[in-house]
Amino acid sequence: MHLRVSKPILIAALVPLVPVLALALRQDRRASDMPGELKLEYTEKWGYLPSLLKHYNIPISSQTLAFSKSSFQLTQIAPDAPRAIYFNDDVYVGWVNHGQYIEVATVDPQTGPVFYTLGQEDDHHYPVLEPQKEQCLVCHDTFQTNTPVPRLLMLSVLPNPDGNALKAAALITNDQSPFRERWGGWYVTGTHGKQQHLGNTIVRARADDIDDMKKFIARMDLSAGANLTDLSKRFDTKEYLSPHSDIVALMVLGHQTHVHNMITSGVYELRDAEEKGLSGKMNDIVKDAGERIVRAMLFAGETPLTEPVLGTSSFAAEFKSQGPRDKRGRSLRELDLQRRLLRYPLSYLVYSKSFDAMPGGLKDYVYRRFREILSGQDTSSDFARLSETDRKAIFEILKETKADF
């Protein structure tokens, strides 16, 4: 079976060469009306999913499972049939058991998240990647400008026994979120001591009982969903590529989507200001956008861990094995998981295409702020959790592994 991209994408140099297009183009070209084909293997159980993950180089260990109805394929999602999400630094893949489509989001350096679907039918024709901008932006739009600004969403909800959110409210989950408020509507496998979270929990209450979501969560008994390492009593895990929804993968996913969103938001704000001729305000816009990126990448406001966290899959080992290392063998992908997510708290997305493609003025501002903070020139409370040792190590790693720093 061969993958092709749909005609609307092919029509144009208007569409950036995002990873999904690179996937279709990475082949030996043939004399045809298609720019390229790539063989995807179909399986009866999972459709094109295993082959698609392989070609994107997405580890199966990155699997996280959401049982809230948070996809346009919501009728197929429930606590006994969660949606699986897999990811690497640039690509996110969503799979629903018996679903009609595989959902793909790629992070383009110029335009941010770009959304596609891949049909799951083995009809002996080419599976087609279809762009889904309008449908996906119903939820994945920041609504911050007149032009749609796409974003990645990791939401925490209060799910009822069917997987529906009890209230039309949700909390964004990232590394700043209180641990207790994370992962409502998600399965979570791993140990985390006495810390509690919303994962693995079905809320048996009426919507009218919930006036304030945060106050309601504060009163909940979350012990039944804590330190769960086996999901086989919740649903048939054999239907999935992995039996895990690893807590470390969930923590990385929350951080990563947050940084991607801050970069995308900043790029769109600058572009919007340029189109409106706001050159006189450009310095302020760069500063505001740059500070949000700096804070996200240096984990300002990260909720500290009070006890160690340990996942159940090979995700942590695979994650930290990637990425450049300095002469002392140190890497920004090293995990801490005792007090915080990363041992050296500067986001590994500093190596991403999205970061490298930021407009010059914005990237220069971010680098300047990194130097001020890591050198100890900026000792403001926002970055007080960075010790002198942390700052020195991060600075040295950046100098040796990031050529333009």
CORTABEL-V127999 format. One record per residue. N is the residue number from 1. RES is the residue in one letter. PHI is phi in whole degrees, 0 to 359 (999 if undefined). BURIAL is b if it has 24 or more other ideal C-beta (glycine too) atoms within 12 Angstrom, else e. Layout:
n->N res->RES phi->PHI burial->BURIAL
n->N res->RES phi->PHI burial->BURIAL
//
This chain:
n->1 res->M phi->999 burial->b
n->2 res->H phi->243 burial->b
n->3 res->L phi->268 burial->b
n->4 res->R phi->226 burial->b
n->5 res->V phi->263 burial->b
n->6 res->S phi->290 burial->b
n->7 res->K phi->305 burial->e
n->8 res->P phi->303 burial->e
n->9 res->I phi->285 burial->b
n->10 res->L phi->292 burial->b
n->11 res->I phi->300 burial->e
n->12 res->A phi->205 burial->e
n->13 res->A phi->285 burial->e
n->14 res->L phi->289 burial->e
n->15 res->V phi->262 burial->b
n->16 res->P phi->294 burial->b
n->17 res->L phi->278 burial->b
n->18 res->V phi->281 burial->b
n->19 res->P phi->304 burial->b
n->20 res->V phi->295 burial->b
n->21 res->L phi->285 burial->b
n->22 res->A phi->300 burial->b
n->23 res->L phi->300 burial->b
n->24 res->A phi->288 burial->b
n->25 res->L phi->265 burial->b
n->26 res->R phi->279 burial->e
n->27 res->Q phi->195 burial->e
n->28 res->D phi->271 burial->e
n->29 res->R phi->297 burial->e
n->30 res->R phi->237 burial->e
n->31 res->A phi->282 burial->e
n->32 res->S phi->202 burial->e
n->33 res->D phi->277 burial->e
n->34 res->M phi->263 burial->e
n->35 res->P phi->288 burial->b
n->36 res->G phi->172 burial->b
n->37 res->E phi->225 burial->b
n->38 res->L phi->219 burial->b
n->39 res->K phi->286 burial->e
n->40 res->L phi->243 burial->b
n->41 res->E phi->275 burial->e
n->42 res->Y phi->258 burial->b
n->43 res->T phi->240 burial->e
n->44 res->E phi->296 burial->e
n->45 res->K phi->278 burial->e
n->46 res->W phi->239 burial->b
n->47 res->G phi->65 burial->b
n->48 res->Y phi->273 burial->b
n->49 res->L phi->304 burial->b
n->50 res->P phi->302 burial->b
n->51 res->S phi->292 burial->b
n->52 res->L phi->295 burial->b
n->53 res->L phi->298 burial->b
n->54 res->K phi->298 burial->e
n->55 res->H phi->288 burial->b
n->56 res->Y phi->274 burial->b
n->57 res->N phi->60 burial->e
n->58 res->I phi->259 burial->b
n->59 res->P phi->287 burial->b
n->60 res->I phi->299 burial->b
n->61 res->S phi->296 burial->b
n->62 res->S phi->283 burial->b
n->63 res->Q phi->303 burial->b
n->64 res->T phi->235 burial->b
n->65 res->L phi->234 burial->b
n->66 res->A phi->247 burial->b
n->67 res->F phi->255 burial->b
n->68 res->S phi->281 burial->b
n->69 res->K phi->279 burial->b
n->70 res->S phi->245 burial->b
n->71 res->S phi->229 burial->b
n->72 res->F phi->293 burial->b
n->73 res->Q phi->266 burial->b
n->74 res->L phi->299 burial->b
n->75 res->T phi->293 burial->e
n->76 res->Q phi->263 burial->b
n->77 res->I phi->251 burial->b
n->78 res->A phi->197 burial->b
n->79 res->P phi->304 burial->b
n->80 res->D phi->265 burial->e
n->81 res->A phi->210 burial->b
n->82 res->P phi->290 burial->b
n->83 res->R phi->270 burial->b
n->84 res->A phi->263 burial->b
n->85 res->I phi->235 burial->b
n->86 res->Y phi->238 burial->b
n->87 res->F phi->203 burial->b
n->88 res->N phi->233 burial->b
n->89 res->D phi->292 burial->b
n->90 res->D phi->236 burial->b
n->91 res->V phi->228 burial->b
n->92 res->Y phi->237 burial->b
n->93 res->V phi->234 burial->b
n->94 res->G phi->249 burial->b
n->95 res->W phi->228 burial->b
n->96 res->V phi->245 burial->b
n->97 res->N phi->300 burial->b
n->98 res->H phi->66 burial->e
n->99 res->G phi->283 burial->b
n->100 res->Q phi->280 burial->e
n->101 res->Y phi->226 burial->b
n->102 res->I phi->265 burial->b
n->103 res->E phi->261 burial->b
n->104 res->V phi->232 burial->b
n->105 res->A phi->235 burial->b
n->106 res->T phi->246 burial->b
n->107 res->V phi->262 burial->b
n->108 res->D phi->277 burial->b
n->109 res->P phi->301 burial->b
n->110 res->Q phi->262 burial->b
n->111 res->T phi->245 burial->b
n->112 res->G phi->79 burial->b
n->113 res->P phi->299 burial->b
n->114 res->V phi->235 burial->b
n->115 res->F phi->249 burial->b
n->116 res->Y phi->219 burial->b
n->117 res->T phi->233 burial->b
n->118 res->L phi->236 burial->b
n->119 res->G phi->299 burial->b
n->120 res->Q phi->260 burial->b
n->121 res->E phi->280 burial->e
n->122 res->D phi->267 burial->e
n->123 res->D phi->257 burial->e
n->124 res->H phi->64 burial->e
n->125 res->H phi->240 burial->e
n->126 res->Y phi->285 burial->b
n->127 res->P phi->294 burial->b
n->128 res->V phi->244 burial->b
n->129 res->L phi->273 burial->b
n->130 res->E phi->251 burial->b
n->131 res->P phi->293 burial->b
n->132 res->Q phi->227 burial->b
n->133 res->K phi->301 burial->b
n->134 res->E phi->296 burial->e
n->135 res->Q phi->297 burial->e
n->136 res->C phi->287 burial->b
n->137 res->L phi->286 burial->b
n->138 res->V phi->304 burial->e
n->139 res->C phi->255 burial->b
n->140 res->H phi->269 burial->b
n->141 res->D phi->245 burial->b
n->142 res->T phi->282 burial->b
n->143 res->F phi->58 burial->e
n->144 res->Q phi->269 burial->b
n->145 res->T phi->222 burial->e
n->146 res->N phi->293 burial->e
n->147 res->T phi->272 burial->e
n->148 res->P phi->304 burial->b
n->149 res->V phi->246 burial->b
n->150 res->P phi->289 burial->b
n->151 res->R phi->215 burial->b
n->152 res->L phi->260 burial->b
n->153 res->L phi->242 burial->b
n->154 res->M phi->235 burial->b
n->155 res->L phi->252 burial->b
n->156 res->S phi->244 burial->b
n->157 res->V phi->234 burial->b
n->158 res->L phi->254 burial->b
n->159 res->P phi->274 burial->b
n->160 res->N phi->273 burial->b
n->161 res->P phi->301 burial->e
n->162 res->D phi->270 burial->e
n->163 res->G phi->95 burial->b
n->164 res->N phi->281 burial->b
n->165 res->A phi->289 burial->b
n->166 res->L phi->292 burial->b
n->167 res->K phi->238 burial->b
n->168 res->A phi->281 burial->e
n->169 res->A phi->212 burial->e
n->170 res->A phi->208 burial->b
n->171 res->L phi->252 burial->b
n->172 res->I phi->292 burial->b
n->173 res->T phi->254 burial->b
n->174 res->N phi->210 burial->b
n->175 res->D phi->289 burial->b
n->176 res->Q phi->271 burial->b
n->177 res->S phi->292 burial->b
n->178 res->P phi->305 burial->b
n->179 res->F phi->305 burial->b
n->180 res->R phi->296 burial->b
n->181 res->E phi->265 burial->b
n->182 res->R phi->273 burial->b
n->183 res->W phi->69 burial->b
n->184 res->G phi->295 burial->b
n->185 res->G phi->90 burial->b
n->186 res->W phi->241 burial->b
n->187 res->Y phi->272 burial->b
n->188 res->V phi->224 burial->b
n->189 res->T phi->247 burial->b
n->190 res->G phi->146 burial->b
n->191 res->T phi->248 burial->b
n->192 res->H phi->207 burial->b
n->193 res->G phi->64 burial->e
n->194 res->K phi->276 burial->e
n->195 res->Q phi->297 burial->b
n->196 res->Q phi->238 burial->b
n->197 res->H phi->219 burial->b
n->198 res->L phi->278 burial->b
n->199 res->G phi->298 burial->b
n->200 res->N phi->66 burial->b
n->201 res->T phi->246 burial->b
n->202 res->I phi->260 burial->b
n->203 res->V phi->264 burial->b
n->204 res->R phi->256 burial->e
n->205 res->A phi->213 burial->e
n->206 res->R phi->264 burial->e
n->207 res->A phi->303 burial->e
n->208 res->D phi->294 burial->e
n->209 res->D phi->282 burial->e
n->210 res->I phi->248 burial->b
n->211 res->D phi->277 burial->e
n->212 res->D phi->230 burial->e
n->213 res->M phi->300 burial->b
n->214 res->K phi->295 burial->e
n->215 res->K phi->293 burial->e
n->216 res->F phi->296 burial->b
n->217 res->I phi->298 burial->b
n->218 res->A phi->298 burial->e
n->219 res->R phi->269 burial->e
n->220 res->M phi->288 burial->b
n->221 res->D phi->270 burial->e
n->222 res->L phi->254 burial->b
n->223 res->S phi->296 burial->e
n->224 res->A phi->294 burial->e
n->225 res->G phi->262 burial->b
n->226 res->A phi->273 burial->b
n->227 res->N phi->53 burial->b
n->228 res->L phi->274 burial->b
n->229 res->T phi->242 burial->b
n->230 res->D phi->222 burial->e
n->231 res->L phi->259 burial->b
n->232 res->S phi->295 burial->e
n->233 res->K phi->275 burial->e
n->234 res->R phi->267 burial->b
n->235 res->F phi->196 burial->b
n->236 res->D phi->279 burial->e
n->237 res->T phi->291 burial->b
n->238 res->K phi->290 burial->e
n->239 res->E phi->281 burial->b
n->240 res->Y phi->242 burial->b
n->241 res->L phi->295 burial->b
n->242 res->S phi->219 burial->b
n->243 res->P phi->275 burial->b
n->244 res->H phi->253 burial->b
n->245 res->S phi->226 burial->b
n->246 res->D phi->297 burial->b
n->247 res->I phi->297 burial->b
n->248 res->V phi->290 burial->b
n->249 res->A phi->300 burial->b
n->250 res->L phi->296 burial->b
n->251 res->M phi->294 burial->b
n->252 res->V phi->295 burial->b
n->253 res->L phi->300 burial->b
n->254 res->G phi->297 burial->b
n->255 res->H phi->295 burial->b
n->256 res->Q phi->295 burial->b
n->257 res->T phi->296 burial->b
n->258 res->H phi->296 burial->b
n->259 res->V phi->294 burial->b
n->260 res->H phi->304 burial->b
n->261 res->N phi->294 burial->b
n->262 res->M phi->294 burial->b
n->263 res->I phi->294 burial->b
n->264 res->T phi->301 burial->b
n->265 res->S phi->300 burial->b
n->266 res->G phi->297 burial->b
n->267 res->V phi->297 burial->b
n->268 res->Y phi->292 burial->b
n->269 res->E phi->297 burial->b
n->270 res->L phi->295 burial->b
n->271 res->R phi->296 burial->b
n->272 res->D phi->296 burial->b
n->273 res->A phi->295 burial->b
n->274 res->E phi->296 burial->e
n->275 res->E phi->294 burial->e
n->276 res->K phi->269 burial->e
n->277 res->G phi->70 burial->e
n->278 res->L phi->267 burial->e
n->279 res->S phi->299 burial->e
n->280 res->G phi->291 burial->e
n->281 res->K phi->256 burial->e
n->282 res->M phi->298 burial->b
n->283 res->N phi->298 burial->e
n->284 res->D phi->294 burial->e
n->285 res->I phi->294 burial->b
n->286 res->V phi->299 burial->b
n->287 res->K phi->297 burial->e
n->288 res->D phi->297 burial->e
n->289 res->A phi->294 burial->b
n->290 res->G phi->297 burial->b
n->291 res->E phi->296 burial->b
n->292 res->R phi->296 burial->b
n->293 res->I phi->293 burial->b
n->294 res->V phi->299 burial->b
n->295 res->R phi->299 burial->b
n->296 res->A phi->295 burial->b
n->297 res->M phi->282 burial->b
n->298 res->L phi->259 burial->b
n->299 res->F phi->60 burial->b
n->300 res->A phi->297 burial->b
n->301 res->G phi->81 burial->b
n->302 res->E phi->300 burial->b
n->303 res->T phi->287 burial->b
n->304 res->P phi->290 burial->e
n->305 res->L phi->280 burial->b
n->306 res->T phi->261 burial->e
n->307 res->E phi->214 burial->e
n->308 res->P phi->297 burial->e
n->309 res->V phi->243 burial->b
n->310 res->L phi->222 burial->b
n->311 res->G phi->278 burial->b
n->312 res->T phi->246 burial->b
n->313 res->S phi->246 burial->b
n->314 res->S phi->273 burial->e
n->315 res->F phi->303 burial->b
n->316 res->A phi->302 burial->b
n->317 res->A phi->295 burial->e
n->318 res->E phi->292 burial->b
n->319 res->F phi->297 burial->b
n->320 res->K phi->283 burial->b
n->321 res->S phi->280 burial->e
n->322 res->Q phi->268 burial->e
n->323 res->G phi->86 burial->b
n->324 res->P phi->288 burial->e
n->325 res->R phi->235 burial->e
n->326 res->D phi->276 burial->e
n->327 res->K phi->296 burial->e
n->328 res->R phi->267 burial->e
n->329 res->G phi->83 burial->e
n->330 res->R phi->273 burial->b
n->331 res->S phi->219 burial->b
n->332 res->L phi->288 burial->b
n->333 res->R phi->266 burial->b
n->334 res->E phi->289 burial->b
n->335 res->L phi->265 burial->b
n->336 res->D phi->260 burial->b
n->337 res->L phi->64 burial->b
n->338 res->Q phi->256 burial->e
n->339 res->R phi->245 burial->e
n->340 res->R phi->201 burial->b
n->341 res->L phi->288 burial->b
n->342 res->L phi->254 burial->b
n->343 res->R phi->294 burial->b
n->344 res->Y phi->244 burial->b
n->345 res->P phi->285 burial->b
n->346 res->L phi->228 burial->b
n->347 res->S phi->301 burial->b
n->348 res->Y phi->298 burial->b
n->349 res->L phi->289 burial->b
n->350 res->V phi->298 burial->b
n->351 res->Y phi->267 burial->b
n->352 res->S phi->281 burial->b
n->353 res->K phi->297 burial->b
n->354 res->S phi->297 burial->b
n->355 res->F phi->294 burial->b
n->356 res->D phi->297 burial->e
n->357 res->A phi->269 burial->b
n->358 res->M phi->300 burial->b
n->359 res->P phi->308 burial->b
n->360 res->G phi->310 burial->e
n->361 res->G phi->297 burial->b
n->362 res->L phi->290 burial->b
n->363 res->K phi->294 burial->b
n->364 res->D phi->299 burial->e
n->365 res->Y phi->297 burial->b
n->366 res->V phi->298 burial->b
n->367 res->Y phi->297 burial->b
n->368 res->R phi->298 burial->e
n->369 res->R phi->292 burial->b
n->370 res->F phi->303 burial->b
n->371 res->R phi->296 burial->e
n->372 res->E phi->298 burial->e
n->373 res->I phi->285 burial->b
n->374 res->L phi->288 burial->b
n->375 res->S phi->280 burial->e
n->376 res->G phi->90 burial->e
n->377 res->Q phi->295 burial->e
n->378 res->D phi->259 burial->e
n->379 res->T phi->245 burial->e
n->380 res->S phi->295 burial->e
n->381 res->S phi->297 burial->e
n->382 res->D phi->302 burial->e
n->383 res->F phi->240 burial->b
n->384 res->A phi->295 burial->e
n->385 res->R phi->288 burial->b
n->386 res->L phi->277 burial->b
n->387 res->S phi->287 burial->e
n->388 res->E phi->300 burial->e
n->389 res->T phi->295 burial->e
n->390 res->D phi->302 burial->b
n->391 res->R phi->299 burial->b
n->392 res->K phi->297 burial->e
n->393 res->A phi->295 burial->b
n->394 res->I phi->297 burial->b
n->395 res->F phi->301 burial->b
n->396 res->E phi->294 burial->b
n->397 res->I phi->297 burial->b
n->398 res->L phi->298 burial->b
n->399 res->K phi->300 burial->e
n->400 res->E phi->270 burial->e
n->401 res->T phi->242 burial->b
n->402 res->K phi->234 burial->b
n->403 res->A phi->300 burial->e
n->404 res->D phi->266 burial->e
n->405 res->F phi->280 burial->b
//
